[in-house]
Each structure stands twice: as C-alpha cells, then as structure tokens.
Amino acid sequence: MSDTLLQDVTDGIAVLTVNRPEALNAMNVALLQALDAALAALEGSDVRAAILTGTGKAFVAGADIAAMAEMSVADAQAFSVLGHRVARRLEEASFPTLAAVNGFALGGGCELALACDFIYASEKAKLGLPEVGLGVLPGWGGTQRLPRRVGVGHARELIFSGRVIDAAEAQRIGLVNAVFAPDALLDAARATAREIAAKGPCAVRATKRLLLEGPEQALTEANAAEVRAFGKLFGTADQREGMKAFLEKRAPRFEGR
Ligand code: HXC
C-alpha cells in the first residue's frame, strides 16, 4: 500500500481512501496503479464489500491535469486505458463497491465513482464531468456510464456543459443514492456495507454479475442467465445455510461457498 492510497479492512469491509489531499486527490499513474493493485489483491480475499473515498475536501478532483498537460496522443490513450482498467475492476469486483463521495468528484473522480455499484455523497459533494472545459473528454468511462446511470438527457447536458452539480441535484437525477452530513457519510457507507456483508456472499456475487451483464444482453438471454444463476446457488452451502437458518429462526452463518 502506498502513502497516497490508504487501506483498511475490518470485518470483511475494505475502505480504500485516496490520500493526496494537497492535489485534491487527483489521480496520476502511480495512484491508479496502486488502486489497481489494491483491488486485485482484494479478489479472492474474504472481503464482502468495499468503499472508495478520499481524504480532505475531495473524493477525487479528476485525473492529474499537470501530469496530462504534455501527454502525446499515445500517452493519453495509455492513461485512458489504465483508468478504464481500474474502473472495470471496481465494476467487476466479486463484491459490491460503494463510492462515498466526501467532496469534489470531478472528471476521472466522478468516473471512478460511477464505476462503483452505487454512490453515497456528503452534503458538501460536488460532482461533474468538466473535461470539455479542458479541451478533452471523459476518458475513464464517463461517456458510457453516466448515461446508463442517469439517462441520456441528463448525461448529455452534464457532459456537454461540463457543469458541476451539488449533492442534492446529483441525488435528484439518480447519480447518487443518498446524501449525508459530512461526518455521517462514512458511517452510513459502512452500515450499508455491513448489511451487504451479512448476506449470502455467493448470492450477492452472482447478483452483481447479472446486474452488470444483463444490460448488454437481450432480455430473454439475461433472464435465462438469471435462471441458471438461481439454480446454481442450490449447489452452495450458503443456500442450505440461509434457508435452514430461516426455518430454525436464527441468523445465518454464511461461509461464501
Ligand atoms: C491536478 C489538481 C487537480 C487536478 C486540483 N488540483 N484538481 N491538480 N489535477 N485534477 C490541485 C490544484 O492545482 C491545487 O494545487 C490544489 O489541487 C488545490 O486546488 P485549488 O484549485 O486551489 O482548490 P479550489 O480553489 O478549492 O478548487 C477546487 C476545484 C479545482 C474546483 C476542484 O481544483 C478544479 O477545478 N480542479 C480541476 C477539476 C477538473 O477539471 N477535473 C477533471 C480533470 S480531467 P496547488 O499546487 O496550486 O496548490 C479528467 C480526465 C479523466 O479527470 C480521464 C482521463 C483519461
């Protein structure tokens, strides 16, 4: 773990904190690589939910503009590929990922939040994709994930205008699920992560995959995948434990297998 990316894993819940407050947590290659490695290492561990957040007044104020300013076409594409890889790791993680947006989530920061399964925000959060104001575009998946999250109309308006919105507006358009007082944000994210962690891990994992892959499939194909996944869970110890615990009127003790 690097100084610029802090990690805490407690009771199966990982909290990854981008810690470069002097640059409002702007992401450079080293930080992206650290996040990539941290997420890779969590795969296959007993982590059941992860929270991504930032230190200070920013979640992530974007990709590092100073690092990008002199990039060649090839450098820029490689930087885009790296950010996409990290975003995809968040999206495809075998456990739910939650963005706790404590402050500025701009450009690449908003794009990383969008790659998480859902977003909670502080009342102080500001979100947006202001890249066109720099003469570039959202290059870590924003042009694709924002419309999928909030609909094409809101996405086009936000991306073309580069407008930055507050947490209340972000909640109104469905970009963030819920808004909390700054001091309550992380506790709220942890509380939801704990709820998730208490559920059957095989079931949550399978559900996440269906939710991710379904929109890329025809409805009949996606429904067939759901049928297969539902049936497959009956080959897990989690299913037997979950139903047995219900019938015995006790809390389940899931093992994730
Ligand atoms: C590099 C950044 C930065 C960034 C802030 N800083 N954002 N450095 N890259 N994205 C640095 C500032 O240069 C400054 O450093 C310090 O952080 C504090 O920022 P201030 O601007 O002084 O703070 P404030 O006045 O509060 O303004 C906050 C802000 C503003 C509104 C968030 O910093 C801002 O507009 N930042 C850029 C946001 C943005 O355009 N993001 C999109 C980037 S493009 P010094 O050394 O002066 O103290 C992108 C592309 C993704 O993300 C896809 C790539 C493929």
Residues whose N, C-alpha, C, O or C-beta is under 5 A from the ligand:
A	BS01	HXC	E22 A23 L24 A26 A61 G62 A63 D64 I65 A66 F79 S80 F104 L106 G107 G108 G109 P130 E131 L137 P138 G139 W140
